[in-house]
């Protein structure tokens, strides 16, 4: 039996339609990016996008922005439902962290829906910690947690913050 190889690569302009379709599968209307929003993020010089590809099929992607203050913001992590639990999300986040470390990014933050337990557990394993709750973040009705992770400069390795800050409060 031939085993397929999962590769990670950067975004290419002809990926837009497939990434938009994946985002619409992963998130409901009103939370998924519009095509125009996604294009704007993907073409921004401040963006980093990495794709997980197997046999020319995109299985998932991570999209983030960086700023001049050495901060990164994970905008979305999308993995097709039928290939979840294969470590693709973890791999994409680790590749993103390595790239951010190369760019001297020290702090990365993200927002995650309070009811998205699987994503929250993934981020916790990657040493993200809860720093706040944002009421109505999604569509004005669904709350999100803001989570943060600190990276070792130059390597992108994550390191834990205060070990007592492991769960949401409120």
N, C-alpha and C positions, 0 to 999 in steps of 0.2 A: 504494500500500500504506500503510495506516494504521500508524503507529508507536505502541506503547504507552508510556505515561509511568510511570516508576518514581518513587514518592513515598516519603518517610520520614515516619513519624508515631509518636506515643507509643502505648503500650499502652492498650487499653480492656478493661474487665472481660469483655466477650464474646469476647475473643481467646484466652482461656485454653485451650480445647480444641484450637484449631488450632496454637497454640504448642507445646502438649504433644505433639501428633502430629508436628510438625516435629522436635522434640528427639528423639523416639523413632526417627525416620528417620535423623537425623544421628549418633546415638550408640547403642551397643549397650545392652541391658538391664544394669542394674547401674551404668552410667555416666550414662545419660539420667536426668533428674530425674523423680521420681514426680510425679503431678498435684498432690499436697499440697505437696511441696517447691517446685514451680514457683509455685503459687499464693502460698505464703508469701513467696517472694522478690519476686514481682510486686506484691504489695500492701504491701510494707514501705515506709515513708516514706524509707528510705535507698537505695532502688533507683532505677535509671534503666533504662528499657527503650525501645528504638527498633526499629521494624519497617520493613522494605522491602516495599512493596506495589505490585503492578502489576495494574491492572484488578480491583481488590478482592481479589486473591489475595495472601496473605502468602508472600513468597519467602524471607524470612529475618529474623532478629532478633538483637539483642545485648542482653545483660542484665548489669548491673553494680551494685555497691553502693559507697556512699561512707561515710566515717566522719568523725569530728570531728578527726582528725589530718591532714586534707588528703590523704587517701589514697583511691584508688579500687581496686576489685577487679573485674576482668572475670570474671563467673561462667560465661558461655557466649556463643559466637558461632556461630549456626546458619544455614546457607544450604542450601536444598534442593539435592541433588546435580545435578539436571538444569539448574540455572541457575548453577552455579559457573563461574568463569572469566569472569564478566561485570563484575567489580569491585564486586559487592554487598557482600562482606565488608569490603573496604577502605572503601567509602562508609559503612557502618554504624559501623565503628571511628572514622572521621574525625568523624562526627556525634557519637558518644559522647565523643570527646576534646574537641570544641568545647563540649559541655554541661558536661563536667567542668571545663574551663577557666573557664567562666562561673561555676561554683560554687567557684572558687579551689582546685581539686584540683591538686596539683603532681606527685604520684607515682601511677602506675597499675601494678598488677601482675596477673599471670594465671598459670595453670598450663596446660601443653600436653603431651600425651602425647609421649614421646620418639620414637615411630614415626610421628607425624603431621607428615610433612615439609612438606606443603602449608601447613598452619596455621603451622608454625614459620617458613617463608619469608615468609608474609604479615606476621607480627609483626616479623620482622627488618626488612622494608621500612618498617615503621611506627616504626622506631627502638627497638623493644624489645630488651633485652639479657639474656643468660642470667646468672642470679645463683645458681643452685643446681639440684641434682637431688633430687627427692623420691622415695625408694624406696617402691614399693607404693601410690602415691597413688590409682590407680584400682583399685578392688576388691581392694586389698591385694596385687595381683600385677603391675600395670603401672606403671612409673615415669613421672614427669612432670618436665619442667623448669619451674622458676619463672623468669618473665621480668618485667622491669620497664622502664617508660618514664617519662621526665620530661617534664612539660608546661610550657609558658610560662604563667604565671599570667594569667588573664583571657582568653587567646586559645585555649588548648587546643592550640596548635601543638606538635608533638613536636620535641625536639631530641636529637641523638645524645649518648650518654655517651662513655666511653672507647672510641675506635675499635678498640683492641686486643681488646675484649671482644665479639667478633662471633660466637662459636660456643660450643657446649657443651663443657664439660670434664668428662670422666668420665661 
